[in-house]
Amino acid sequence: MQKKIYVAGMFDGDTAKKVEDAVRAVNGVTSVTASPDKAQVLIDYGDEAVVQLVNAAITSLGIDVLG
């Protein structure tokens, strides 16, 4: 499955890299691309339960998950 997660607070490439690393560490995520220009994180995953873990990984970096 694929999902776009809109975020606030990811302003540059360094922050996007931190988001990608944190999300990639979540079991069940098969790919992740963070785009500060679009303020979104695109993930591929296998199980819907992963989405909550991904959101938690993003917010742990001080970035707000908008949806």
mmCIF file as Biopython writes it, N, C-alpha, C and O atoms, coordinates in Angstrom:
data_model
#
loop_
_atom_site.group_PDB
_atom_site.id
_atom_site.type_symbol
_atom_site.label_atom_id
_atom_site.label_alt_id
_atom_site.label_comp_id
_atom_site.label_asym_id
_atom_site.label_entity_id
_atom_site.label_seq_id
_atom_site.pdbx_PDB_ins_code
_atom_site.Cartn_x
_atom_site.Cartn_y
_atom_site.Cartn_z
_atom_site.occupancy
_atom_site.B_iso_or_equiv
_atom_site.auth_seq_id
_atom_site.auth_asym_id
_atom_site.pdbx_PDB_model_num
ATOM 1   N N  . MET A ? 1  ? 0.841  -1.182 0.000  1.0 0.0 1  A 1 
ATOM 2   C CA . MET A ? 1  ? 0.000  0.000  0.000  1.0 0.0 1  A 1 
ATOM 3   C C  . MET A ? 1  ? 0.884  1.242  0.000  1.0 0.0 1  A 1 
ATOM 4   O O  . MET A ? 1  ? 2.057  1.192  0.369  1.0 0.0 1  A 1 
ATOM 5   N N  . GLN A ? 2  ? 0.305  2.333  -0.414 1.0 0.0 2  A 1 
ATOM 6   C CA . GLN A ? 2  ? 1.027  3.597  -0.451 1.0 0.0 2  A 1 
ATOM 7   C C  . GLN A ? 2  ? 0.182  4.674  0.207  1.0 0.0 2  A 1 
ATOM 8   O O  . GLN A ? 2  ? -1.044 4.676  0.099  1.0 0.0 2  A 1 
ATOM 9   N N  . LYS A ? 3  ? 0.866  5.599  0.897  1.0 0.0 3  A 1 
ATOM 10  C CA . LYS A ? 3  ? 0.144  6.675  1.583  1.0 0.0 3  A 1 
ATOM 11  C C  . LYS A ? 3  ? 0.992  7.938  1.563  1.0 0.0 3  A 1 
ATOM 12  O O  . LYS A ? 3  ? 2.213  7.888  1.717  1.0 0.0 3  A 1 
ATOM 13  N N  . LYS A ? 4  ? 0.318  9.080  1.368  1.0 0.0 4  A 1 
ATOM 14  C CA . LYS A ? 4  ? 0.946  10.391 1.519  1.0 0.0 4  A 1 
ATOM 15  C C  . LYS A ? 4  ? 0.574  10.921 2.890  1.0 0.0 4  A 1 
ATOM 16  O O  . LYS A ? 4  ? -0.600 10.951 3.262  1.0 0.0 4  A 1 
ATOM 17  N N  . ILE A ? 5  ? 1.580  11.337 3.634  1.0 0.0 5  A 1 
ATOM 18  C CA . ILE A ? 5  ? 1.364  11.924 4.951  1.0 0.0 5  A 1 
ATOM 19  C C  . ILE A ? 5  ? 1.814  13.380 4.862  1.0 0.0 5  A 1 
ATOM 20  O O  . ILE A ? 5  ? 2.975  13.660 4.565  1.0 0.0 5  A 1 
ATOM 21  N N  . TYR A ? 6  ? 0.902  14.290 5.116  1.0 0.0 6  A 1 
ATOM 22  C CA . TYR A ? 6  ? 1.232  15.709 5.071  1.0 0.0 6  A 1 
ATOM 23  C C  . TYR A ? 6  ? 1.740  16.146 6.437  1.0 0.0 6  A 1 
ATOM 24  O O  . TYR A ? 6  ? 1.203  15.757 7.474  1.0 0.0 6  A 1 
ATOM 25  N N  . VAL A ? 7  ? 2.793  16.967 6.413  1.0 0.0 7  A 1 
ATOM 26  C CA . VAL A ? 7  ? 3.464  17.359 7.652  1.0 0.0 7  A 1 
ATOM 27  C C  . VAL A ? 7  ? 3.719  18.865 7.664  1.0 0.0 7  A 1 
ATOM 28  O O  . VAL A ? 7  ? 3.675  19.529 6.628  1.0 0.0 7  A 1 
ATOM 29  N N  . ALA A ? 8  ? 3.986  19.385 8.864  1.0 0.0 8  A 1 
ATOM 30  C CA . ALA A ? 8  ? 4.397  20.781 9.026  1.0 0.0 8  A 1 
ATOM 31  C C  . ALA A ? 8  ? 5.654  20.790 9.880  1.0 0.0 8  A 1 
ATOM 32  O O  . ALA A ? 8  ? 5.713  20.130 10.918 1.0 0.0 8  A 1 
ATOM 33  N N  . GLY A ? 9  ? 6.654  21.535 9.442  1.0 0.0 9  A 1 
ATOM 34  C CA . GLY A ? 9  ? 7.886  21.652 10.210 1.0 0.0 9  A 1 
ATOM 35  C C  . GLY A ? 9  ? 9.079  20.983 9.558  1.0 0.0 9  A 1 
ATOM 36  O O  . GLY A ? 9  ? 10.166 20.971 10.137 1.0 0.0 9  A 1 
ATOM 37  N N  . MET A ? 10 ? 8.906  20.426 8.371  1.0 0.0 10 A 1 
ATOM 38  C CA . MET A ? 10 ? 10.009 19.814 7.630  1.0 0.0 10 A 1 
ATOM 39  C C  . MET A ? 10 ? 10.437 20.829 6.562  1.0 0.0 10 A 1 
ATOM 40  O O  . MET A ? 10 ? 9.882  20.859 5.463  1.0 0.0 10 A 1 
ATOM 41  N N  . PHE A ? 11 ? 11.432 21.662 6.901  1.0 0.0 11 A 1 
ATOM 42  C CA . PHE A ? 11 ? 11.737 22.822 6.068  1.0 0.0 11 A 1 
ATOM 43  C C  . PHE A ? 11 ? 12.893 22.642 5.086  1.0 0.0 11 A 1 
ATOM 44  O O  . PHE A ? 11 ? 13.018 23.413 4.135  1.0 0.0 11 A 1 
ATOM 45  N N  . ASP A ? 12 ? 13.740 21.636 5.304  1.0 0.0 12 A 1 
ATOM 46  C CA . ASP A ? 12 ? 14.919 21.520 4.446  1.0 0.0 12 A 1 
ATOM 47  C C  . ASP A ? 12 ? 15.295 20.062 4.224  1.0 0.0 12 A 1 
ATOM 48  O O  . ASP A ? 12 ? 14.691 19.149 4.786  1.0 0.0 12 A 1 
ATOM 49  N N  . GLY A ? 13 ? 16.306 19.874 3.391  1.0 0.0 13 A 1 
ATOM 50  C CA . GLY A ? 13 ? 16.744 18.527 3.053  1.0 0.0 13 A 1 
ATOM 51  C C  . GLY A ? 13 ? 17.299 17.750 4.234  1.0 0.0 13 A 1 
ATOM 52  O O  . GLY A ? 13 ? 17.129 16.533 4.312  1.0 0.0 13 A 1 
ATOM 53  N N  . ASP A ? 14 ? 17.969 18.448 5.164  1.0 0.0 14 A 1 
ATOM 54  C CA . ASP A ? 14 ? 18.510 17.765 6.341  1.0 0.0 14 A 1 
ATOM 55  C C  . ASP A ? 14 ? 17.387 17.179 7.192  1.0 0.0 14 A 1 
ATOM 56  O O  . ASP A ? 14 ? 17.477 16.041 7.654  1.0 0.0 14 A 1 
ATOM 57  N N  . THR A ? 15 ? 16.339 17.957 7.393  1.0 0.0 15 A 1 
ATOM 58  C CA . THR A ? 15 ? 15.201 17.476 8.171  1.0 0.0 15 A 1 
ATOM 59  C C  . THR A ? 15 ? 14.504 16.340 7.439  1.0 0.0 15 A 1 
ATOM 60  O O  . THR A ? 15 ? 14.095 15.361 8.063  1.0 0.0 15 A 1 
ATOM 61  N N  . ALA A ? 16 ? 14.365 16.458 6.128  1.0 0.0 16 A 1 
ATOM 62  C CA . ALA A ? 16 ? 13.739 15.400 5.331  1.0 0.0 16 A 1 
ATOM 63  C C  . ALA A ? 16 ? 14.533 14.099 5.459  1.0 0.0 16 A 1 
ATOM 64  O O  . ALA A ? 16 ? 13.940 13.024 5.557  1.0 0.0 16 A 1 
ATOM 65  N N  . LYS A ? 17 ? 15.849 14.182 5.461  1.0 0.0 17 A 1 
ATOM 66  C CA . LYS A ? 17 ? 16.696 12.993 5.623  1.0 0.0 17 A 1 
ATOM 67  C C  . LYS A ? 17 ? 16.465 12.348 6.981  1.0 0.0 17 A 1 
ATOM 68  O O  . LYS A ? 17 ? 16.397 11.123 7.078  1.0 0.0 17 A 1 
ATOM 69  N N  . LYS A ? 18 ? 16.345 13.151 8.028  1.0 0.0 18 A 1 
ATOM 70  C CA . LYS A ? 18 ? 16.070 12.611 9.366  1.0 0.0 18 A 1 
ATOM 71  C C  . LYS A ? 18 ? 14.716 11.908 9.395  1.0 0.0 18 A 1 
ATOM 72  O O  . LYS A ? 18 ? 14.570 10.849 10.005 1.0 0.0 18 A 1 
ATOM 73  N N  . VAL A ? 19 ? 13.731 12.504 8.731  1.0 0.0 19 A 1 
ATOM 74  C CA . VAL A ? 19 ? 12.399 11.890 8.660  1.0 0.0 19 A 1 
ATOM 75  C C  . VAL A ? 19 ? 12.484 10.559 7.919  1.0 0.0 19 A 1 
ATOM 76  O O  . VAL A ? 19 ? 11.936 9.556  8.377  1.0 0.0 19 A 1 
ATOM 77  N N  . GLU A ? 20 ? 13.165 10.546 6.782  1.0 0.0 20 A 1 
ATOM 78  C CA . GLU A ? 20 ? 13.297 9.306  6.023  1.0 0.0 20 A 1 
ATOM 79  C C  . GLU A ? 20 ? 13.970 8.214  6.849  1.0 0.0 20 A 1 
ATOM 80  O O  . GLU A ? 20 ? 13.526 7.067  6.845  1.0 0.0 20 A 1 
ATOM 81  N N  . ASP A ? 21 ? 15.037 8.568  7.556  1.0 0.0 21 A 1 
ATOM 82  C CA . ASP A ? 21 ? 15.754 7.584  8.376  1.0 0.0 21 A 1 
ATOM 83  C C  . ASP A ? 21 ? 14.858 7.033  9.485  1.0 0.0 21 A 1 
ATOM 84  O O  . ASP A ? 21 ? 14.850 5.829  9.741  1.0 0.0 21 A 1 
ATOM 85  N N  . ALA A ? 22 ? 14.105 7.915  10.142 1.0 0.0 22 A 1 
ATOM 86  C CA . ALA A ? 22 ? 13.230 7.487  11.240 1.0 0.0 22 A 1 
ATOM 87  C C  . ALA A ? 22 ? 12.108 6.592  10.726 1.0 0.0 22 A 1 
ATOM 88  O O  . ALA A ? 22 ? 11.781 5.580  11.345 1.0 0.0 22 A 1 
ATOM 89  N N  . VAL A ? 23 ? 11.520 6.968  9.592  1.0 0.0 23 A 1 
ATOM 90  C CA . VAL A ? 23 ? 10.401 6.193  9.039  1.0 0.0 23 A 1 
ATOM 91  C C  . VAL A ? 23 ? 10.908 4.862  8.477  1.0 0.0 23 A 1 
ATOM 92  O O  . VAL A ? 23 ? 10.246 3.834  8.619  1.0 0.0 23 A 1 
ATOM 93  N N  . ARG A ? 24 ? 12.064 4.881  7.848  1.0 0.0 24 A 1 
ATOM 94  C CA . ARG A ? 24 ? 12.638 3.657  7.290  1.0 0.0 24 A 1 
ATOM 95  C C  . ARG A ? 24 ? 12.904 2.627  8.394  1.0 0.0 24 A 1 
ATOM 96  O O  . ARG A ? 24 ? 12.867 1.424  8.133  1.0 0.0 24 A 1 
ATOM 97  N N  . ALA A ? 25 ? 13.169 3.079  9.611  1.0 0.0 25 A 1 
ATOM 98  C CA . ALA A ? 25 ? 13.451 2.186  10.733 1.0 0.0 25 A 1 
ATOM 99  C C  . ALA A ? 25 ? 12.199 1.474  11.259 1.0 0.0 25 A 1 
ATOM 100 O O  . ALA A ? 25 ? 12.310 0.528  12.040 1.0 0.0 25 A 1 
ATOM 101 N N  . VAL A ? 26 ? 11.022 1.917  10.841 1.0 0.0 26 A 1 
ATOM 102 C CA . VAL A ? 26 ? 9.768  1.294  11.284 1.0 0.0 26 A 1 
ATOM 103 C C  . VAL A ? 26 ? 9.564  -0.016 10.525 1.0 0.0 26 A 1 
ATOM 104 O O  . VAL A ? 26 ? 9.579  -0.041 9.294  1.0 0.0 26 A 1 
ATOM 105 N N  . ASN A ? 27 ? 9.375  -1.092 11.267 1.0 0.0 27 A 1 
ATOM 106 C CA . ASN A ? 27 ? 9.129  -2.400 10.640 1.0 0.0 27 A 1 
ATOM 107 C C  . ASN A ? 27 ? 7.854  -2.352 9.814  1.0 0.0 27 A 1 
ATOM 108 O O  . ASN A ? 27 ? 6.812  -1.893 10.283 1.0 0.0 27 A 1 
ATOM 109 N N  . GLY A ? 28 ? 7.948  -2.833 8.577  1.0 0.0 28 A 1 
ATOM 110 C CA . GLY A ? 28 ? 6.787  -2.867 7.697  1.0 0.0 28 A 1 
ATOM 111 C C  . GLY A ? 28 ? 6.817  -1.793 6.626  1.0 0.0 28 A 1 
ATOM 112 O O  . GLY A ? 28 ? 6.047  -1.854 5.668  1.0 0.0 28 A 1 
ATOM 113 N N  . VAL A ? 29 ? 7.699  -0.806 6.774  1.0 0.0 29 A 1 
ATOM 114 C CA . VAL A ? 29 ? 7.843  0.231  5.747  1.0 0.0 29 A 1 
ATOM 115 C C  . VAL A ? 29 ? 8.816  -0.295 4.699  1.0 0.0 29 A 1 
ATOM 116 O O  . VAL A ? 29 ? 9.935  -0.688 5.026  1.0 0.0 29 A 1 
ATOM 117 N N  . THR A ? 30 ? 8.386  -0.303 3.438  1.0 0.0 30 A 1 
ATOM 118 C CA . THR A ? 30 ? 9.246  -0.815 2.376  1.0 0.0 30 A 1 
ATOM 119 C C  . THR A ? 30 ? 9.974  0.288  1.619  1.0 0.0 30 A 1 
ATOM 120 O O  . THR A ? 30 ? 11.039 0.052  1.049  1.0 0.0 30 A 1 
ATOM 121 N N  . SER A ? 31 ? 9.402  1.500  1.610  1.0 0.0 31 A 1 
ATOM 122 C CA . SER A ? 31 ? 10.109 2.648  1.035  1.0 0.0 31 A 1 
ATOM 123 C C  . SER A ? 31 ? 9.521  3.934  1.594  1.0 0.0 31 A 1 
ATOM 124 O O  . SER A ? 31 ? 8.370  3.982  2.026  1.0 0.0 31 A 1 
ATOM 125 N N  . VAL A ? 32 ? 10.352 4.983  1.573  1.0 0.0 32 A 1 
ATOM 126 C CA . VAL A ? 32 ? 9.916  6.288  2.078  1.0 0.0 32 A 1 
ATOM 127 C C  . VAL A ? 32 ? 10.626 7.384  1.296  1.0 0.0 32 A 1 
ATOM 128 O O  . VAL A ? 32 ? 11.817 7.285  1.002  1.0 0.0 32 A 1 
ATOM 129 N N  . THR A ? 33 ? 9.873  8.431  0.964  1.0 0.0 33 A 1 
ATOM 130 C CA . THR A ? 33 ? 10.424 9.622  0.331  1.0 0.0 33 A 1 
ATOM 131 C C  . THR A ? 33 ? 9.817  10.835 1.020  1.0 0.0 33 A 1 
ATOM 132 O O  . THR A ? 33 ? 8.599  11.010 1.029  1.0 0.0 33 A 1 
ATOM 133 N N  . ALA A ? 34 ? 10.674 11.669 1.594  1.0 0.0 34 A 1 
ATOM 134 C CA . ALA A ? 34 ? 10.211 12.885 2.263  1.0 0.0 34 A 1 
ATOM 135 C C  . ALA A ? 34 ? 10.512 14.075 1.369  1.0 0.0 34 A 1 
ATOM 136 O O  . ALA A ? 34 ? 11.626 14.206 0.863  1.0 0.0 34 A 1 
ATOM 137 N N  . SER A ? 35 ? 9.534  14.937 1.173  1.0 0.0 35 A 1 
ATOM 138 C CA . SER A ? 35 ? 9.688  16.111 0.318  1.0 0.0 35 A 1 
ATOM 139 C C  . SER A ? 35 ? 9.378  17.380 1.106  1.0 0.0 35 A 1 
ATOM 140 O O  . SER A ? 35 ? 8.214  17.667 1.389  1.0 0.0 35 A 1 
ATOM 141 N N  . PRO A ? 36 ? 10.421 18.148 1.463  1.0 0.0 36 A 1 
ATOM 142 C CA . PRO A ? 36 ? 10.153 19.393 2.188  1.0 0.0 36 A 1 
ATOM 143 C C  . PRO A ? 36 ? 9.401  20.411 1.328  1.0 0.0 36 A 1 
ATOM 144 O O  . PRO A ? 36 ? 8.624  21.207 1.857  1.0 0.0 36 A 1 
ATOM 145 N N  . ASP A ? 37 ? 9.619  20.395 0.016  1.0 0.0 37 A 1 
ATOM 146 C CA . ASP A ? 37 ? 8.931  21.336 -0.877 1.0 0.0 37 A 1 
ATOM 147 C C  . ASP A ? 37 ? 7.425  21.100 -0.904 1.0 0.0 37 A 1 
ATOM 148 O O  . ASP A ? 37 ? 6.643  22.048 -0.978 1.0 0.0 37 A 1 
ATOM 149 N N  . LYS A ? 38 ? 7.025  19.836 -0.844 1.0 0.0 38 A 1 
ATOM 150 C CA . LYS A ? 38 ? 5.604  19.487 -0.873 1.0 0.0 38 A 1 
ATOM 151 C C  . LYS A ? 38 ? 5.027  19.293 0.522  1.0 0.0 38 A 1 
ATOM 152 O O  . LYS A ? 38 ? 3.821  19.102 0.674  1.0 0.0 38 A 1 
ATOM 153 N N  . ALA A ? 39 ? 5.890  19.342 1.552  1.0 0.0 39 A 1 
ATOM 154 C CA . ALA A ? 39 ? 5.477  19.114 2.947  1.0 0.0 39 A 1 
ATOM 155 C C  . ALA A ? 39 ? 4.751  17.782 3.093  1.0 0.0 39 A 1 
ATOM 156 O O  . ALA A ? 39 ? 3.694  17.692 3.717  1.0 0.0 39 A 1 
ATOM 157 N N  . GLN A ? 40 ? 5.351  16.747 2.498  1.0 0.0 40 A 1 
ATOM 158 C CA . GLN A ? 40 ? 4.731  15.434 2.582  1.0 0.0 40 A 1 
ATOM 159 C C  . GLN A ? 40 ? 5.775  14.335 2.658  1.0 0.0 40 A 1 
ATOM 160 O O  . GLN A ? 40 ? 6.928  14.496 2.256  1.0 0.0 40 A 1 
ATOM 161 N N  . VAL A ? 41 ? 5.316  13.203 3.196  1.0 0.0 41 A 1 
ATOM 162 C CA . VAL A ? 41 ? 6.124  11.993 3.278  1.0 0.0 41 A 1 
ATOM 163 C C  . VAL A ? 41 ? 5.328  10.903 2.578  1.0 0.0 41 A 1 
ATOM 164 O O  . VAL A ? 41 ? 4.181  10.638 2.938  1.0 0.0 41 A 1 
ATOM 165 N N  . LEU A ? 42 ? 5.929  10.277 1.587  1.0 0.0 42 A 1 
ATOM 166 C CA . LEU A ? 42 ? 5.280  9.217  0.830  1.0 0.0 42 A 1 
ATOM 167 C C  . LEU A ? 42 ? 5.867  7.890  1.301  1.0 0.0 42 A 1 
ATOM 168 O O  . LEU A ? 42 ? 7.079  7.683  1.244  1.0 0.0 42 A 1 
ATOM 169 N N  . ILE A ? 43 ? 4.996  6.992  1.768  1.0 0.0 43 A 1 
ATOM 170 C CA . ILE A ? 43 ? 5.478  5.700  2.259  1.0 0.0 43 A 1 
ATOM 171 C C  . ILE A ? 43 ? 4.806  4.554  1.508  1.0 0.0 43 A 1 
ATOM 172 O O  . ILE A ? 43 ? 3.659  4.661  1.072  1.0 0.0 43 A 1 
ATOM 173 N N  . ASP A ? 44 ? 5.539  3.468  1.370  1.0 0.0 44 A 1 
ATOM 174 C CA . ASP A ? 44 ? 5.005  2.189  0.923  1.0 0.0 44 A 1 
ATOM 175 C C  . ASP A ? 44 ? 5.090  1.266  2.118  1.0 0.0 44 A 1 
ATOM 176 O O  . ASP A ? 44 ? 6.112  1.227  2.804  1.0 0.0 44 A 1 
ATOM 177 N N  . TYR A ? 45 ? 4.025  0.520  2.376  1.0 0.0 45 A 1 
ATOM 178 C CA . TYR A ? 45 ? 3.989  -0.330 3.559  1.0 0.0 45 A 1 
ATOM 179 C C  . TYR A ? 45 ? 3.067  -1.518 3.305  1.0 0.0 45 A 1 
ATOM 180 O O  . TYR A ? 45 ? 2.295  -1.530 2.346  1.0 0.0 45 A 1 
ATOM 181 N N  . GLY A ? 46 ? 3.161  -2.517 4.185  1.0 0.0 46 A 1 
ATOM 182 C CA . GLY A ? 46 ? 2.382  -3.722 3.991  1.0 0.0 46 A 1 
ATOM 183 C C  . GLY A ? 46 ? 1.155  -3.840 4.873  1.0 0.0 46 A 1 
ATOM 184 O O  . GLY A ? 46 ? 0.195  -4.515 4.500  1.0 0.0 46 A 1 
ATOM 185 N N  . ASP A ? 47 ? 1.162  -3.200 6.032  1.0 0.0 47 A 1 
ATOM 186 C CA . ASP A ? 47 ? 0.087  -3.389 7.011  1.0 0.0 47 A 1 
ATOM 187 C C  . ASP A ? 47 ? -0.382 -2.030 7.521  1.0 0.0 47 A 1 
ATOM 188 O O  . ASP A ? 47 ? 0.436  -1.168 7.842  1.0 0.0 47 A 1 
ATOM 189 N N  . GLU A ? 48 ? -1.681 -1.841 7.594  1.0 0.0 48 A 1 
ATOM 190 C CA . GLU A ? 48 ? -2.259 -0.551 8.015  1.0 0.0 48 A 1 
ATOM 191 C C  . GLU A ? 48 ? -1.796 -0.127 9.408  1.0 0.0 48 A 1 
ATOM 192 O O  . GLU A ? 48 ? -1.743 1.068  9.700  1.0 0.0 48 A 1 
ATOM 193 N N  . ALA A ? 49 ? -1.463 -1.078 10.263 1.0 0.0 49 A 1 
ATOM 194 C CA . ALA A ? 49 ? -1.001 -0.758 11.620 1.0 0.0 49 A 1 
ATOM 195 C C  . ALA A ? 49 ? 0.313  0.024  11.607 1.0 0.0 49 A 1 
ATOM 196 O O  . ALA A ? 49 ? 0.648  0.694  12.584 1.0 0.0 49 A 1 
ATOM 197 N N  . VAL A ? 50 ? 1.051  -0.061 10.511 1.0 0.0 50 A 1 
ATOM 198 C CA . VAL A ? 50 ? 2.332  0.631  10.393 1.0 0.0 50 A 1 
ATOM 199 C C  . VAL A ? 50 ? 2.142  2.151  10.394 1.0 0.0 50 A 1 
ATOM 200 O O  . VAL A ? 50 ? 3.027  2.878  10.847 1.0 0.0 50 A 1 
ATOM 201 N N  . VAL A ? 51 ? 1.019  2.633  9.901  1.0 0.0 51 A 1 
ATOM 202 C CA . VAL A ? 51 ? 0.796  4.072  9.750  1.0 0.0 51 A 1 
ATOM 203 C C  . VAL A ? 51 ? 0.910  4.794  11.099 1.0 0.0 51 A 1 
ATOM 204 O O  . VAL A ? 51 ? 1.518  5.862  11.174 1.0 0.0 51 A 1 
ATOM 205 N N  . GLN A ? 52 ? 0.343  4.231  12.146 1.0 0.0 52 A 1 
ATOM 206 C CA . GLN A ? 52 ? 0.447  4.864  13.469 1.0 0.0 52 A 1 
ATOM 207 C C  . GLN A ? 52 ? 1.895  4.928  13.931 1.0 0.0 52 A 1 
ATOM 208 O O  . GLN A ? 52 ? 2.314  5.926  14.517 1.0 0.0 52 A 1 
ATOM 209 N N  . LEU A ? 53 ? 2.658  3.881  13.676 1.0 0.0 53 A 1 
ATOM 210 C CA . LEU A ? 53 ? 4.071  3.861  14.056 1.0 0.0 53 A 1 
ATOM 211 C C  . LEU A ? 53 ? 4.868  4.892  13.262 1.0 0.0 53 A 1 
ATOM 212 O O  . LEU A ? 53 ? 5.767  5.538  13.800 1.0 0.0 53 A 1 
ATOM 213 N N  . VAL A ? 54 ? 4.540  5.042  11.997 1.0 0.0 54 A 1 
ATOM 214 C CA . VAL A ? 54 ? 5.192  6.046  11.151 1.0 0.0 54 A 1 
ATOM 215 C C  . VAL A ? 54 ? 4.879  7.448  11.668 1.0 0.0 54 A 1 
ATOM 216 O O  . VAL A ? 54 ? 5.774  8.285  11.788 1.0 0.0 54 A 1 
ATOM 217 N N  . ASN A ? 55 ? 3.617  7.700  11.972 1.0 0.0 55 A 1 
ATOM 218 C CA . ASN A ? 55 ? 3.230  9.012  12.510 1.0 0.0 55 A 1 
ATOM 219 C C  . ASN A ? 55 ? 3.985  9.308  13.798 1.0 0.0 55 A 1 
ATOM 220 O O  . ASN A ? 55 ? 4.436  10.434 14.006 1.0 0.0 55 A 1 
ATOM 221 N N  . ALA A ? 56 ? 4.126  8.310  14.663 1.0 0.0 56 A 1 
ATOM 222 C CA . ALA A ? 56 ? 4.852  8.487  15.922 1.0 0.0 56 A 1 
ATOM 223 C C  . ALA A ? 56 ? 6.329  8.775  15.663 1.0 0.0 56 A 1 
ATOM 224 O O  . ALA A ? 56 ? 6.929  9.601  16.351 1.0 0.0 56 A 1 
ATOM 225 N N  . ALA A ? 57 ? 6.915  8.105  14.682 1.0 0.0 57 A 1 
ATOM 226 C CA . ALA A ? 57 ? 8.319  8.342  14.344 1.0 0.0 57 A 1 
ATOM 227 C C  . ALA A ? 57 ? 8.526  9.770  13.851 1.0 0.0 57 A 1 
ATOM 228 O O  . ALA A ? 57 ? 9.524  10.410 14.185 1.0 0.0 57 A 1 
ATOM 229 N N  . ILE A ? 58 ? 7.586  10.264 13.062 1.0 0.0 58 A 1 
ATOM 230 C CA . ILE A ? 58 ? 7.693  11.634 12.531 1.0 0.0 58 A 1 
ATOM 231 C C  . ILE A ? 58 ? 7.527  12.656 13.652 1.0 0.0 58 A 1 
ATOM 232 O O  . ILE A ? 58 ? 8.321  13.591 13.754 1.0 0.0 58 A 1 
ATOM 233 N N  . THR A ? 59 ? 6.513  12.493 14.489 1.0 0.0 59 A 1 
ATOM 234 C CA . THR A ? 59 ? 6.274  13.463 15.562 1.0 0.0 59 A 1 
ATOM 235 C C  . THR A ? 59 ? 7.394  13.444 16.596 1.0 0.0 59 A 1 
ATOM 236 O O  . THR A ? 59 ? 7.630  14.454 17.258 1.0 0.0 59 A 1 
ATOM 237 N N  . SER A ? 60 ? 8.091  12.314 16.749 1.0 0.0 60 A 1 
ATOM 238 C CA . SER A ? 60 ? 9.201  12.260 17.698 1.0 0.0 60 A 1 
ATOM 239 C C  . SER A ? 60 ? 10.345 13.193 17.283 1.0 0.0 60 A 1 
ATOM 240 O O  . SER A ? 60 ? 11.205 13.524 18.100 1.0 0.0 60 A 1 
ATOM 241 N N  . LEU A ? 61 ? 10.352 13.611 16.024 1.0 0.0 61 A 1 
ATOM 242 C CA . LEU A ? 61 ? 11.366 14.539 15.522 1.0 0.0 61 A 1 
ATOM 243 C C  . LEU A ? 61 ? 10.932 15.998 15.654 1.0 0.0 61 A 1 
ATOM 244 O O  . LEU A ? 61 ? 11.655 16.906 15.243 1.0 0.0 61 A 1 
ATOM 245 N N  . GLY A ? 62 ? 9.755  16.219 16.227 1.0 0.0 62 A 1 
ATOM 246 C CA . GLY A ? 62 ? 9.248  17.585 16.391 1.0 0.0 62 A 1 
ATOM 247 C C  . GLY A ? 62 ? 8.524  18.110 15.164 1.0 0.0 62 A 1 
ATOM 248 O O  . GLY A ? 62 ? 8.347  19.318 15.008 1.0 0.0 62 A 1 
ATOM 249 N N  . ILE A ? 63 ? 8.111  17.211 14.304 1.0 0.0 63 A 1 
ATOM 250 C CA . ILE A ? 63 ? 7.392  17.578 13.089 1.0 0.0 63 A 1 
ATOM 251 C C  . ILE A ? 63 ? 5.936  17.177 13.270 1.0 0.0 63 A 1 
ATOM 252 O O  . ILE A ? 63 ? 5.644  16.062 13.703 1.0 0.0 63 A 1 
ATOM 253 N N  . ASP A ? 64 ? 5.032  18.072 12.942 1.0 0.0 64 A 1 
ATOM 254 C CA . ASP A ? 64 ? 3.601  17.820 13.108 1.0 0.0 64 A 1 
ATOM 255 C C  . ASP A ? 64 ? 3.051  17.033 11.927 1.0 0.0 64 A 1 
ATOM 256 O O  . ASP A ? 64 ? 3.305  17.375 10.772 1.0 0.0 64 A 1 
ATOM 257 N N  . VAL A ? 65 ? 2.301  15.982 12.219 1.0 0.0 65 A 1 
ATOM 258 C CA . VAL A ? 65 ? 1.615  15.199 11.192 1.0 0.0 65 A 1 
ATOM 259 C C  . VAL A ? 65 ? 0.227  15.828 11.006 1.0 0.0 65 A 1 
ATOM 260 O O  . VAL A ? 65 ? -0.557 15.922 11.951 1.0 0.0 65 A 1 
ATOM 261 N N  . LEU A ? 66 ? -0.057 16.252 9.775  1.0 0.0 66 A 1 
ATOM 262 C CA . LEU A ? 66 ? -1.333 16.908 9.487  1.0 0.0 66 A 1 
ATOM 263 C C  . LEU A ? 66 ? -2.354 15.925 8.939  1.0 0.0 66 A 1 
ATOM 264 O O  . LEU A ? 66 ? -3.557 16.150 9.068  1.0 0.0 66 A 1 
ATOM 265 N N  . GLY A ? 67 ? -1.908 14.873 8.348  1.0 0.0 67 A 1 
ATOM 266 C CA . GLY A ? 67 ? -2.852 13.882 7.817  1.0 0.0 67 A 1 
ATOM 267 C C  . GLY A ? 67 ? -2.291 13.117 6.679  1.0 0.0 67 A 1 
ATOM 268 O O  . GLY A ? 67 ? -2.966 12.248 6.127  1.0 0.0 67 A 1 
#
